[in-house]
Amino acid sequence: DISAINPIKEIKMFGCFKMGYGPKKTECQDSFCAMERFTDHCHFMAVYDGHGSSGREASQAANDYIQTYLERNTKKIKSYSTDRQRESFLKQGFRTAENKLKNSGIDYTNSGTCCISVFIQKNKCYIANLGDSRAVLYRVTAKERQAIELSRDHKPTRPDEKDRIIRSGGKVERLIHDGVPVGPYRVWADDEGPGIAMTRTLGDLQAKKIGLISEPEIECLDLTSHDQFIVIGSDGLWDVMTSAEVVGFVAQ
């Protein structure tokens, strides 16, 4: 029973975003949310990594929709007593955001957003992930210091994700440039597109026809006094630093 567990006594949240480097980078399409104690002993943090021509709009809209969903359902959250109830509640929030994007009037055919989120209720922590962003926990015990990855990236090279794409009629291949494969493996319907490098997102409606889905994977853990902090970030961070390097940097 979660009500018998001591809640976190103190929590601090920090966030930042910065435009990446490269010839196609013209704006930062990320957004983040930090909801400290939005209801009794509950906290929510999320990073949204937009992509495509309407990626900025997708990340901001998904952020707004999910934040509003949480704020409107505080009574329901307080009534939950099991992991299954909380996980179902979070998945419904993502379904709500996906439906809002579909009916928003903005073209999300080939634009969308990844999301990594952390929901904490007392000592229970739920990590909901869509895409290739990541959450990493820093745990310190008498024996060791650990960087514990709390999410699994949704890449087309992941066997279970690739199988779903293939079964749905999609292809997983690298981009061909001058006859040579380049870059990461991507999801394709045909030679023209969509060429997306993730297998789960909000939006990206064309790719939803070939196996992309918007249901997050959710991991649950009990936080203890050994757990110091959690870092969540988009692939712009994890592509250039390992999980261990990031938590080491923050710890310093």
C-alpha positions in Angstrom: 0.0 0.0 0.0 1.6 3.2 -1.2 -0.1 5.2 1.5 2.1 3.4 4.1 5.3 4.6 2.5 7.1 7.8 3.4 7.0 10.3 0.5 10.0 12.1 -0.8 10.8 14.9 1.7 12.5 17.3 -0.8 12.6 17.6 -4.5 14.2 20.0 -6.9 13.7 20.3 -10.6 15.9 21.9 -13.2 15.4 22.1 -17.0 17.1 23.6 -20.1 17.1 23.2 -23.8 19.4 24.4 -26.6 19.3 24.2 -30.4 21.6 21.5 -31.8 24.3 21.9 -34.4 24.0 21.0 -38.1 23.0 22.2 -41.5 19.3 21.4 -41.0 19.1 22.9 -37.5 17.1 26.2 -37.6 15.3 26.0 -34.2 15.1 24.0 -31.0 11.9 21.9 -31.2 12.1 20.5 -27.7 10.0 21.5 -24.8 9.9 20.3 -21.1 7.5 20.2 -18.2 8.2 20.3 -14.5 5.2 19.9 -12.2 6.4 19.9 -8.6 3.8 18.7 -6.1 0.9 19.3 -8.5 -1.2 17.3 -6.0 -0.4 15.5 -2.7 3.1 13.9 -2.9 2.9 13.8 -6.7 5.5 15.2 -9.2 5.7 15.0 -13.0 8.6 15.8 -15.3 8.8 15.3 -19.1 10.9 16.2 -22.1 9.3 16.4 -25.6 11.6 16.1 -28.6 9.8 17.4 -31.7 10.8 16.6 -35.3 9.6 17.4 -38.8 8.3 20.7 -40.1 5.7 21.0 -37.3 7.9 19.5 -34.6 7.9 22.5 -32.4 4.2 22.7 -32.5 3.9 19.0 -31.8 6.2 19.1 -28.7 4.5 22.1 -27.2 1.0 20.8 -27.9 1.7 17.4 -26.4 3.2 19.1 -23.4 0.1 21.2 -22.9 -2.3 18.3 -23.4 -0.6 16.0 -20.9 -0.1 18.7 -18.3 -3.8 19.6 -18.5 -4.8 16.0 -18.3 -2.8 15.6 -15.1 -4.2 18.8 -13.6 -7.8 17.8 -14.3 -7.5 14.4 -12.8 -5.9 15.0 -9.4 -8.8 13.4 -7.5 -8.5 10.3 -9.6 -4.8 10.1 -9.0 -5.2 10.2 -5.2 -7.6 7.3 -5.4 -5.2 4.9 -7.1 -3.7 2.0 -5.0 -1.9 -0.2 -7.6 0.8 0.1 -10.2 -1.6 -1.1 -12.9 -4.0 1.7 -12.2 -1.3 4.4 -12.5 0.2 2.8 -15.6 -3.3 2.7 -17.2 -3.8 6.3 -16.3 -0.5 7.4 -17.9 -1.2 5.5 -21.1 -4.7 7.2 -21.3 -2.9 10.5 -21.1 -0.8 9.7 -24.1 -3.9 8.4 -26.0 -5.6 11.7 -25.2 -2.6 13.7 -26.5 -2.4 11.6 -29.7 -6.1 12.2 -30.4 -5.7 15.9 -29.7 -2.9 16.1 -32.3 -4.9 14.3 -34.9 -7.8 16.7 -34.5 -5.8 19.9 -34.0 -6.0 21.2 -37.6 -2.2 21.2 -37.9 -0.6 18.9 -40.4 1.2 16.2 -38.4 1.5 13.8 -41.3 5.3 13.7 -41.1 5.8 15.7 -37.9 5.6 14.6 -34.3 7.3 14.3 -31.0 9.1 11.8 -28.7 8.5 12.0 -25.0 10.2 10.7 -21.9 8.3 11.4 -18.7 8.7 10.6 -15.0 5.7 10.5 -12.6 6.4 10.1 -8.9 3.8 9.4 -6.3 5.3 9.2 -2.8 8.1 6.7 -3.3 6.7 5.1 -6.5 8.3 6.2 -9.8 6.9 5.5 -13.2 8.8 6.2 -16.4 6.8 6.5 -19.6 8.7 6.6 -22.8 8.0 7.1 -26.5 10.9 7.4 -28.9 14.6 7.7 -28.4 14.8 10.1 -25.4 16.0 8.5 -22.2 15.8 8.6 -18.4 18.7 7.6 -16.2 18.8 7.3 -12.4 21.9 7.9 -10.2 22.1 5.5 -7.3 24.8 5.6 -4.6 25.3 2.8 -2.1 28.1 1.9 0.2 29.5 -0.5 -2.4 29.1 1.4 -5.7 27.8 4.3 -7.7 25.4 3.4 -10.5 23.9 5.0 -13.6 20.7 3.0 -14.1 18.8 3.4 -17.4 15.1 3.6 -16.7 13.9 3.4 -20.3 14.7 1.5 -23.5 15.1 3.5 -26.8 12.5 2.8 -29.5 14.8 2.4 -32.4 14.0 0.4 -35.6 17.0 -1.8 -34.9 15.3 -3.1 -31.7 14.1 -6.6 -32.6 10.6 -6.4 -31.1 10.0 -2.9 -32.6 11.4 -4.0 -36.0 9.1 -7.0 -36.1 6.0 -4.8 -35.6 7.1 -2.5 -38.4 7.7 -5.4 -40.8 4.3 -7.1 -39.9 2.6 -3.8 -40.6 4.1 -3.5 -44.1 6.9 -1.1 -43.4 10.6 -1.4 -44.2 13.6 -0.8 -41.9 16.6 0.5 -44.0 19.2 3.2 -43.9 19.0 6.2 -46.2 20.7 5.6 -49.5 22.9 8.6 -50.7 24.8 8.2 -54.0 24.2 4.5 -53.8 25.7 4.2 -50.3 23.7 3.6 -47.0 24.2 6.4 -44.6 23.0 7.4 -41.1 20.8 5.4 -38.7 18.2 2.8 -39.7 14.9 4.3 -40.5 11.2 3.3 -41.0 9.9 3.5 -44.6 6.7 2.9 -46.4 8.4 3.4 -49.8 11.4 5.1 -51.3 9.9 8.6 -50.6 9.3 8.3 -46.9 8.6 8.8 -44.1 12.2 7.8 -43.2 11.6 8.2 -39.4 14.4 6.9 -37.1 12.0 6.0 -34.2 9.2 3.5 -33.8 7.0 5.2 -31.2 6.0 8.8 -31.2 3.0 11.2 -30.8 2.0 12.4 -34.3 3.8 11.2 -37.4 0.4 10.1 -38.8 1.7 8.7 -42.1 4.0 6.3 -40.3 1.2 5.1 -38.0 -0.1 3.1 -41.0 3.1 1.1 -41.1 3.6 0.1 -37.5 4.6 3.3 -35.6 2.5 3.5 -32.4 1.9 6.1 -29.7 1.6 3.7 -26.7 4.4 4.4 -24.2 6.5 1.7 -22.5 6.2 2.2 -18.8 8.8 1.1 -16.2 8.1 1.2 -12.4 10.5 1.3 -9.5 10.5 2.0 -5.8 12.7 5.0 -4.9 15.0 4.6 -1.9 17.3 6.8 0.1 20.2 5.6 -2.2 18.6 7.4 -5.2 20.1 10.8 -5.7 18.6 12.2 -9.0 17.1 11.3 -12.4 18.2 12.9 -15.6 15.8 12.9 -18.6 16.8 14.2 -22.0 16.4 13.9 -25.7 18.7 12.1 -28.0 20.6 15.3 -28.5 22.2 14.6 -25.1 22.5 10.8 -25.3 24.0 10.8 -28.8 27.1 12.6 -27.5 27.4 11.4 -23.9 26.9 8.0 -22.3 24.5 7.5 -19.4 27.4 7.2 -17.0 29.1 10.4 -18.3 25.9 12.4 -17.8 25.2 11.3 -14.3 28.9 11.8 -13.4 28.8 15.3 -14.8 25.6 16.2 -12.8 27.0 14.6 -9.6 30.1 16.7 -9.9 
